[in-house]
Structures are given as structure tokens and as C-alpha cells.
């Protein structure tokens, strides 16, 4: 009998303990659900409230570059030839340190291109540029660093990123450039009867000093292949499944140089050049075809003059701003620096654990 009583008491105590444990679990689940509902009630612009968790990210970019400068179709700040858009690529690494901002650094590579043949000879503003017939290409290697400022905050961290966001990017950059020109087959500055040095090759224009940078007594300063710029951009990001976003960025580069195209100041009289290749690449107005496209220019009127060295030199009539009796004249506009525009499509990888997220509403 005593054993049965003890067994019954044990069963009762086991039942009581089980009931108490079940009630505790029920209350714990209710408390978690209540906290989750409170968290969701603090929803802000696509991000669930809570403690912000910083995270890092990497991206790979496909870029498109456009050039604005002295060799644009017309003399306007926004003038460019879309057909000269050149491809590029880049990589970025960044750290989102607040709900509203990230710091980002990256490298971009791409090519710029400009050609006076894109100027319409039928337009008054464009005609002098068409006569000038200069062209270039320039491979840009850029390292930049700056801040992304987002329109919508992300309070919770990487796993509850907004499905869509807009940001502004501002920073600083250093880039390496080296403008090059395609040498014509003949020396048309002396009439086109002699083969040009390095004919058919792409040569570095900076090292030639096409505006007299290496001449004794010249007031035109040499320019460095390393330059600074200020990148400004607006971008948008779209969340993809898993730890990925896709982004589109439209970026403008304010450059601190006017020599991305190797054109800025005035022509140098032909007889002052010691290097015949520098003379040929400084004035290409007498060439019968455009260097890159091969478009016929035989209708351009050519004039000749004998200079102090006794040589007869040729250039187009009414060239650019016109050469005066000494052979000088306006080659470019030194008052405005060159500009660059970069369109970027990027795939962004969120580094670290992203986990499950609250459903978008």
C-alpha cells in the first residue's frame, strides 16, 4: 500500500512539473512573438528596426566611358559622341558602417576616345573642329575612394536589406593616363611625299610635346600621366536572392587636367619642332583622310607657306581658330578642363552571414 501511495505521489508530481514546464514554454513563445511584432512595427523604409549590424561587400563592375573635351563634336560642356563610348571594368570593396552610409574604394579601367571627324562640317561651331582633324585614345586606370549616402536606411544589417535603394557617391580619385595618336602613313605637313616616322603606329603624344612642352623658352607646362579627379555619382541597388545585389551607377568625373586628349592651348609653328613626328602629330589638318575611320577629307582646302627654315609647310585653310602669319593659332580651349562620364553596372556580394530575413511588405 505504501509503495502504491509513493508511486501515485510521484506520478502527480511528474504531471505537475510537466504542466509547469509546458506553461513556461508557452509563455516564452508568446514573449518571442510579442517582441517580433514590436520589431516589425518599427519598420522604416524597407529595414526592420533593431540594432544595426555593420557588414562588408565586394562588387565586380562592367563600365562604359564617355569623353567630354576639346575633341568633342562642338564647343559645349555636355558635347560628346555616343558612338565613341568605350567599354571598361572595375572592382570595389566597401564597408557599411551606418544605416545610411558606406565607405567604398575601388579600381576602374577603361578607354576614352575622341575624334574631330565626329564634328559636322555643315555647322558653324563644328566646322573648325572638322578642319583640325585631331584624334586620340587614352587608357584610364583609376583608383577611387569615397562615401555612399543612401536614401533609405538599413537599421537591421545585411539580412534585411531594402529591396530597392538609391544613393549618392562622392569621393576622390587618382588616375593614370597616356593619350595616344595613330600616326598617318605620310608626312602631310610637308606635302605628303615622305613616309612619316612610325607610320601606322599608336604613339604616346605626351612624350612628343605637341604643344611645345619640350621647346626652349616655351611657357606651356609639361603634364603628368598621374592626375587627380573628383568622382560624383548617383546610383541604385536592387536586392537579389541570397547575399547579392545588383546596382546601376551614373558617374561624372571632374578632372584636374585639360590634357586627357593632349589638346589644350595653341599651335606651335612647324619650323620650331626638332622632332618631325611631334610636328606631324601637332597639326593633322592637311591629311586627306581621318586617321581612325578613313573618311575622305579631300574636299578640305589646303594652303602652304614657306617658313624661316626654308621649308614649305601645309595645313588647311581657316584651321581651327586660324594660324596667323607666324604659324601660331588656337589649337584647344585651355579655360575648361576635360571631363569623363562613367556608366557602371555592378554585381554586389554581401560578405558574411546574411541568414533569413523578414518578409518584404
C-alpha positions as CSV (number, residue, x, y, z in Angstrom):
1,X,0.0,0.0,0.0
2,X,2.8,2.4,0.9
3,X,4.5,1.7,-2.4
4,X,1.3,2.5,-4.3
5,X,1.0,5.8,-2.4
6,X,4.5,6.7,-3.3
7,X,4.0,5.8,-6.9
8,X,0.8,7.8,-7.1
9,X,2.5,10.8,-5.5
10,X,5.4,10.5,-8.0
11,X,3.0,10.5,-10.9
12,X,1.2,13.5,-9.6
13,X,4.5,15.4,-9.1
14,X,5.6,14.4,-12.6
15,X,2.3,15.7,-14.0
16,X,2.7,19.0,-12.1
17,X,6.3,19.5,-13.3
18,X,5.2,18.7,-16.9
19,X,2.4,21.2,-16.7
20,X,4.6,23.9,-15.2
21,X,7.2,23.3,-18.0
22,X,4.6,23.4,-20.7
23,X,3.2,26.7,-19.4
24,X,6.7,28.2,-19.2
25,X,7.4,27.2,-22.8
26,X,4.0,28.7,-23.9
27,X,4.8,32.0,-22.2
28,X,8.3,32.1,-23.7
29,X,6.8,31.6,-27.2
30,X,4.3,34.3,-26.6
31,X,7.1,36.7,-25.4
32,X,9.1,36.0,-28.6
33,X,6.1,36.5,-30.8
34,X,5.3,39.8,-29.0
35,X,8.9,41.1,-29.4
36,X,8.9,40.1,-33.1
37,X,5.6,42.0,-33.6
38,X,7.1,45.1,-31.9
39,X,10.2,44.8,-34.1
40,X,8.1,44.7,-37.2
41,X,6.0,47.6,-36.0
42,X,9.2,49.7,-36.1
43,X,9.6,49.1,-39.9
44,X,11.5,52.0,-41.5
45,X,11.8,52.4,-45.3
46,X,12.5,48.8,-46.1
47,X,14.5,47.9,-42.9
48,X,13.3,46.2,-39.7
49,X,14.1,48.1,-36.5
50,X,16.7,46.8,-34.2
51,X,20.4,47.0,-33.5
52,X,22.4,47.9,-36.7
53,X,25.0,45.3,-37.8
54,X,27.8,46.6,-40.0
55,X,28.9,44.5,-42.9
56,X,31.4,44.4,-45.8
57,X,30.7,44.0,-49.5
58,X,32.6,43.3,-52.8
59,X,31.5,44.1,-56.4
60,X,32.5,43.5,-59.9
61,X,31.7,46.2,-62.5
62,X,31.2,46.5,-66.2
63,X,31.7,50.1,-67.3
64,X,31.0,52.4,-70.2
65,X,33.2,55.5,-70.6
66,X,32.4,58.8,-72.5
67,X,34.7,61.7,-73.0
68,X,34.0,65.5,-72.9
69,X,36.7,67.9,-74.0
70,X,38.4,69.8,-76.8
71,X,37.8,67.0,-79.3
72,X,34.1,66.8,-78.7
73,X,31.8,67.5,-81.7
74,X,31.0,71.1,-80.6
75,X,32.3,73.6,-78.1
76,X,29.8,72.8,-75.3
77,X,30.4,71.2,-71.9
78,X,27.9,68.4,-72.5
79,X,29.0,67.6,-76.0
80,X,30.1,64.0,-76.7
81,X,29.8,61.4,-79.5
82,X,27.9,58.4,-78.1
83,X,29.3,56.2,-80.8
84,X,32.7,56.7,-79.2
85,X,31.5,55.0,-76.0
86,X,34.2,52.6,-74.8
87,X,34.0,49.6,-72.5
88,X,35.8,49.0,-69.2
89,X,35.7,47.1,-66.0
90,X,36.3,47.5,-62.3
91,X,36.2,46.1,-58.8
92,X,35.1,47.6,-55.5
93,X,35.4,46.8,-51.8
94,X,33.3,48.5,-49.2
95,X,32.1,48.6,-45.6
96,X,28.6,49.7,-44.5
97,X,29.3,51.4,-41.2
98,X,25.9,53.0,-40.5
99,X,22.2,52.6,-41.6
100,X,22.7,55.5,-44.0
101,X,26.3,55.3,-45.3
102,X,29.1,53.1,-46.6
103,X,32.7,53.8,-47.4
104,X,34.0,52.4,-50.7
105,X,37.3,52.0,-52.5
106,X,37.8,50.6,-56.0
107,X,39.7,50.3,-59.2
108,X,38.4,51.1,-62.7
109,X,40.0,50.5,-66.1
110,X,38.6,51.8,-69.4
111,X,39.4,53.7,-72.6
112,X,38.4,57.2,-73.7
113,X,38.2,58.1,-77.4
114,X,37.8,61.4,-79.3
115,X,38.0,62.3,-83.0
116,X,37.3,65.6,-84.8
117,X,35.7,63.6,-87.7
118,X,32.6,63.5,-85.5
119,X,32.1,67.2,-85.9
120,X,29.6,68.2,-88.6
121,X,31.3,70.4,-91.2
122,X,27.9,71.9,-92.1
123,X,27.6,73.5,-88.6
124,X,29.3,76.8,-87.9
125,X,30.5,75.8,-84.4
126,X,31.7,72.3,-85.5
127,X,33.4,73.3,-88.8
128,X,36.8,74.4,-87.3
129,X,37.0,71.2,-85.4
130,X,36.3,69.1,-88.5
131,X,39.2,71.0,-90.2
132,X,41.5,70.4,-87.3
133,X,41.3,66.6,-87.7
134,X,42.9,65.6,-84.4
135,X,42.1,62.3,-82.7
136,X,43.2,60.3,-79.7
137,X,42.6,57.3,-77.5
138,X,43.6,57.1,-73.8
139,X,43.6,54.1,-71.4
140,X,42.4,55.3,-67.9
141,X,43.5,53.4,-64.8
142,X,41.6,54.9,-61.8
143,X,41.8,54.2,-58.0
144,X,39.0,55.9,-56.1
145,X,37.7,56.1,-52.6
146,X,34.6,57.8,-51.1
147,X,31.2,57.6,-49.4
148,X,27.9,56.2,-50.5
149,X,25.0,58.1,-48.8
150,X,21.7,56.1,-49.0
151,X,18.2,57.5,-49.3
152,X,16.6,54.6,-47.3
153,X,18.3,53.4,-44.1
154,X,19.0,49.8,-43.2
155,X,18.7,49.5,-39.5
156,X,19.0,45.8,-39.2
157,X,22.0,44.7,-41.1
158,X,22.8,42.6,-44.3
159,X,19.9,40.1,-43.9
160,X,17.2,42.7,-44.0
161,X,18.4,45.0,-46.8
162,X,15.8,47.1,-48.6
163,X,14.6,45.5,-51.9
164,X,15.5,48.8,-53.6
165,X,17.7,51.8,-52.6
166,X,19.1,55.0,-54.1
167,X,22.4,56.5,-53.1
168,X,24.8,59.4,-53.8
169,X,28.6,58.8,-54.1
170,X,31.2,61.4,-53.6
171,X,34.9,60.9,-53.1
172,X,38.4,61.5,-54.6
173,X,40.4,59.6,-57.2
174,X,43.9,59.4,-58.7
175,X,44.2,58.1,-62.2
176,X,46.9,57.2,-64.7
177,X,46.5,58.2,-68.4
178,X,48.6,58.3,-71.5
179,X,47.0,59.9,-74.6
180,X,48.0,58.2,-77.9
181,X,47.6,59.1,-81.6
182,X,47.6,57.0,-84.7
183,X,50.4,58.1,-87.0
184,X,49.5,58.7,-90.7
185,X,51.2,56.9,-93.5
186,X,52.8,60.0,-94.9
187,X,54.1,63.4,-93.6
188,X,51.4,65.6,-94.9
189,X,52.7,68.7,-93.1
190,X,55.5,68.8,-95.8
191,X,53.2,67.8,-98.7
192,X,52.7,64.1,-98.2
193,X,55.7,62.9,-100.3
194,X,57.7,61.4,-97.5
195,X,56.8,58.4,-95.2
196,X,56.0,59.5,-91.7
197,X,58.2,58.2,-88.8
198,X,56.4,55.3,-87.0
199,X,53.7,55.2,-89.7
200,X,50.6,53.3,-88.7
201,X,51.6,53.0,-85.1
202,X,50.0,54.3,-81.9
203,X,52.4,56.7,-80.3
204,X,52.4,58.5,-76.9
205,X,51.5,62.1,-77.5
206,X,52.6,63.4,-74.1
207,X,56.3,62.5,-74.8
208,X,56.2,64.3,-78.1
209,X,55.2,67.7,-76.7
210,X,52.8,68.5,-79.5
211,X,52.1,72.0,-78.0
212,X,55.8,72.8,-77.4
213,X,56.2,71.5,-73.9
214,X,59.8,70.5,-74.6
215,X,60.9,73.5,-76.6
216,X,63.3,76.0,-75.1
217,X,61.5,79.1,-73.8
218,X,58.1,77.6,-74.1
219,X,55.5,78.7,-71.4
220,X,53.4,75.5,-71.9
221,X,54.0,73.2,-68.9
222,X,54.5,69.5,-69.2
223,X,51.7,67.4,-67.9
224,X,51.9,64.3,-65.7
225,X,50.5,60.9,-66.5
226,X,49.2,60.8,-62.9
227,X,46.2,63.1,-62.2
228,X,43.5,63.8,-59.6
229,X,39.8,63.9,-60.1
230,X,36.6,64.2,-58.1
231,X,34.0,61.4,-58.8
232,X,30.4,62.3,-58.2
233,X,27.7,59.7,-58.9
234,X,24.1,58.7,-58.4
235,X,23.2,55.0,-58.1
236,X,20.5,52.5,-57.4
237,X,20.7,49.0,-55.9
238,X,18.2,46.1,-56.3
239,X,18.2,43.1,-53.9
240,X,18.7,39.7,-55.4
241,X,18.2,36.3,-53.7
242,X,20.9,35.3,-51.3
243,X,23.8,37.6,-50.5
244,X,23.7,39.5,-53.7
245,X,22.6,42.9,-55.0
246,X,22.7,44.4,-58.5
247,X,23.5,48.1,-59.0
248,X,23.4,50.8,-61.7
249,X,25.6,53.9,-61.2
250,X,25.9,57.0,-63.4
251,X,29.1,58.8,-62.5
252,X,30.8,62.1,-63.5
253,X,34.5,62.8,-63.1
254,X,35.7,66.3,-62.7
255,X,39.3,66.2,-63.9
256,X,42.1,68.5,-62.8
257,X,43.8,68.3,-66.3
258,X,43.0,69.5,-69.8
259,X,45.3,67.0,-71.4
260,X,43.4,63.8,-71.4
261,X,43.1,64.4,-75.2
262,X,46.6,66.1,-75.5
263,X,44.9,69.3,-76.7
264,X,44.7,72.5,-74.6
265,X,46.5,75.6,-75.9
266,X,47.9,76.9,-79.2
267,X,49.6,75.5,-82.3
268,X,53.4,75.6,-82.5
269,X,55.0,77.0,-85.7
270,X,56.2,74.0,-87.8
271,X,59.7,75.2,-88.0
272,X,60.2,75.2,-84.2
273,X,59.9,71.4,-83.9
274,X,63.1,69.4,-83.8
275,X,61.2,66.1,-83.9
276,X,59.4,65.5,-87.2
277,X,56.9,63.1,-85.5
278,X,55.9,65.8,-83.0
279,X,55.3,68.2,-85.9
280,X,53.2,65.7,-87.8
281,X,51.0,64.9,-84.7
282,X,50.6,68.5,-83.7
283,X,48.7,69.5,-86.9
284,X,46.8,66.9,-88.9
285,X,44.6,69.3,-90.9
286,X,46.3,68.6,-94.2
287,X,45.7,64.8,-94.1
288,X,43.3,63.7,-96.9
289,X,41.5,61.1,-94.6
290,X,40.6,60.8,-90.9
291,X,43.1,58.6,-89.0
292,X,40.7,56.1,-87.4
293,X,37.7,56.0,-89.7
294,X,39.4,56.6,-93.1
295,X,36.7,59.0,-94.0
296,X,37.7,61.1,-97.0
297,X,38.6,64.7,-96.4
298,X,40.0,65.5,-99.9
299,X,37.5,68.4,-100.2
300,X,39.3,70.4,-97.4
301,X,41.2,73.3,-98.9
302,X,44.9,73.2,-98.1
303,X,47.3,76.2,-98.0
304,X,51.1,76.2,-97.8
305,X,53.6,78.7,-96.6
306,X,57.4,78.8,-96.5
307,X,58.8,79.4,-93.0
308,X,62.1,80.6,-91.7
309,X,63.8,77.3,-92.1
310,X,63.1,77.5,-95.9
311,X,60.7,74.5,-95.8
312,X,57.2,74.7,-97.3
313,X,54.6,73.5,-94.8
314,X,50.9,72.6,-95.4
315,X,47.7,73.0,-93.3
316,X,44.0,73.5,-94.0
317,X,42.6,77.0,-94.7
318,X,40.8,78.6,-91.7
319,X,42.2,75.9,-89.4
320,X,40.6,75.9,-86.0
321,X,40.9,79.5,-84.7
322,X,43.2,80.1,-87.7
323,X,47.0,80.2,-87.9
324,X,48.5,83.7,-88.1
325,X,51.5,84.8,-90.2
326,X,53.9,83.3,-87.7
327,X,52.2,79.9,-87.9
328,X,50.6,80.1,-84.4
329,X,46.9,79.9,-83.7
330,X,44.3,78.4,-81.4
331,X,44.5,74.6,-81.1
332,X,42.4,74.0,-77.9
333,X,40.5,75.7,-75.1
334,X,42.7,75.9,-72.0
335,X,39.9,77.6,-69.9
336,X,38.0,74.3,-69.4
337,X,39.4,71.0,-68.2
338,X,38.4,67.7,-69.8
339,X,35.6,65.6,-68.2
340,X,34.7,61.9,-68.1
341,X,31.4,60.2,-67.6
342,X,31.2,56.6,-66.5
343,X,28.1,54.3,-66.5
344,X,28.5,51.2,-64.3
345,X,26.6,48.0,-64.0
346,X,27.7,46.0,-60.9
347,X,27.0,42.8,-59.1
348,X,27.5,43.2,-55.3
349,X,28.3,40.4,-53.0
350,X,27.5,40.8,-49.3
351,X,30.3,39.3,-47.3
352,X,29.5,37.2,-44.2
353,X,26.3,35.7,-42.9
354,X,23.1,37.1,-44.3
355,X,20.7,34.4,-43.0
356,X,16.9,34.6,-43.3
357,X,15.1,37.9,-43.3
358,X,11.7,39.3,-42.5
359,X,9.4,39.2,-45.5
360,X,9.1,42.3,-47.6
361,X,5.8,44.1,-47.2
